[in-house]
Every structure is written in C-alpha cells, then in structure tokens.
Amino acid sequence: DQNGSSYSPDVLGDLVELDSVVGVKAAAWEVGNFERDLYAMREADGDVQILIANDQYLLLCYALGGIDGGLLGLGAVTPTEIVDLFAAVDDGHLAQAREHYEQLKPFLNAIYEP
C-alpha cells in the first residue's frame, strides 16, 4: 500500500511461489485488502500455509476459505472458541460459526475497541 506496510498482490503471488516460503502470516487490517491478498496467494502456483492474524475479523476471514490456521493474540485467551469457530466454518456450519464468533465478541471488543 501507499505507506509501505504491505506487499502488492503481484509480489505476494511471487513470494508464495518460492520453494523456501512455507507459510504466510496474513494480517491486512482492511477486510478488502485481506481478501485481495488472499486471492492473490491462492491463485499463485505455490504450496504455502496461510495463517490469518486478523483477530477482529475472524469470521469474515475464515469464511472466505483457503485459510489454514491463525496466529492470533486472542488465542492465548480463548483457544477453544477459536478452534471451534474455524472447524464450524470449515465444515460449512455458518450458523454455528456465528454462535462461536458471538462468544468471542466480548473479548474482541475489550481488546480492540477504543
């Protein structure tokens, strides 16, 4: 982006195609940028694990698919709920995933809301 805090989609695509890259911590704080980056990495011809780091947008990010896991600060406080959310989305149970996300909201609000 303009402030140099992220790679362009083309560069991300090139990076995930490198044999020495085995995983990517995806942490774009704008959901639109995250989606753009995720599609760029998925469309590239690489074999990498994509780990999200967007605690605030867990349900949205997981629901986009193609996520292998997370590197989340919230995981230190609510690991079971995060695993349950990920499993529900992975199994296609969106209503159940929403319930898990609602259980996480008080923690997310306490940590990330101003």
C-alpha positions in Angstrom: 0.0 0.0 0.0 1.0 3.6 -0.1 2.7 3.6 3.3 4.7 0.5 2.5 3.2 -1.7 5.2 2.1 -4.5 2.8 3.1 -6.2 -0.4 1.3 -5.8 -3.6 -0.8 -8.7 -4.8 1.7 -9.4 -7.5 4.6 -9.5 -5.1 2.6 -11.8 -2.7 1.9 -14.1 -5.6 5.6 -14.3 -6.5 6.6 -14.8 -2.9 4.3 -17.8 -2.3 5.7 -19.5 -5.4 9.2 -19.6 -3.8 10.2 -23.0 -2.6 11.7 -21.5 0.6 8.3 -19.9 1.6 6.2 -22.4 3.5 3.7 -20.1 5.2 2.4 -16.6 5.2 1.0 -14.6 8.1 -1.8 -12.7 6.5 -2.6 -9.6 8.6 -4.2 -6.9 6.4 -6.3 -4.8 8.7 -8.7 -3.7 6.0 -11.0 -6.6 5.0 -10.9 -5.6 1.3 -7.1 -5.7 1.4 -7.1 -9.1 3.1 -9.5 -10.5 0.5 -7.3 -9.1 -2.3 -4.2 -10.6 -0.8 -5.8 -13.9 0.0 -7.0 -14.3 -3.6 -3.5 -13.4 -4.9 -1.9 -16.0 -2.8 -4.5 -18.7 -3.6 -4.2 -18.0 -7.4 -0.4 -18.3 -7.3 1.3 -21.6 -8.0 2.7 -22.1 -4.6 2.3 -24.6 -1.7 2.1 -22.5 1.4 0.1 -22.4 4.6 -2.0 -19.2 5.0 -2.3 -18.2 8.7 -4.5 -15.3 9.5 -3.7 -12.7 12.1 -6.9 -10.7 12.0 -8.4 -11.3 15.4 -11.0 -8.6 14.7 -12.3 -10.2 11.5 -12.1 -13.9 12.3 -15.5 -15.0 11.0 -15.1 -12.9 7.8 -11.6 -14.1 7.1 -12.3 -17.8 7.8 -15.5 -17.7 5.7 -13.5 -16.6 2.6 -11.9 -20.0 2.7 -8.4 -21.1 1.9 -7.2 -20.4 5.5 -5.0 -23.0 7.1 -5.0 -21.6 10.6 -4.2 -18.5 12.6 -1.5 -16.6 14.5 -3.8 -14.8 16.9 -3.3 -12.9 20.1 -6.8 -13.9 21.1 -5.7 -17.5 21.0 -3.9 -17.0 24.3 -7.2 -16.2 26.0 -9.8 -18.2 24.0 -8.1 -21.0 22.1 -11.0 -23.5 22.2 -13.5 -21.0 20.9 -11.2 -20.1 18.0 -10.7 -23.7 17.1 -14.4 -24.3 17.3 -15.1 -21.3 15.0 -12.5 -22.5 12.5 -14.0 -26.0 12.5 -17.5 -24.8 12.1 -16.6 -22.7 9.1 -14.5 -25.5 7.6 -17.5 -27.9 8.0 -19.8 -25.4 6.3 -21.9 -24.7 9.5 -22.2 -20.9 9.2 -24.9 -20.6 11.9 -22.7 -22.5 14.4 -19.7 -20.4 13.4 -21.7 -17.2 14.1 -22.5 -18.6 17.6 -18.8 -19.2 18.3 -18.0 -15.7 17.0 -20.6 -14.1 19.3 -18.9 -15.8 22.2 -15.6 -14.2 21.1 -17.1 -10.7 20.6 -16.8 -9.5 24.3 -13.1 -10.4 24.2 -12.6 -8.8 20.8 -14.3 -5.6 22.0 -12.3 -5.4 25.2 -9.0 -5.8 23.4 -9.6 -3.9 20.1 -12.3 -1.3 20.6 -11.0 2.2 21.5 
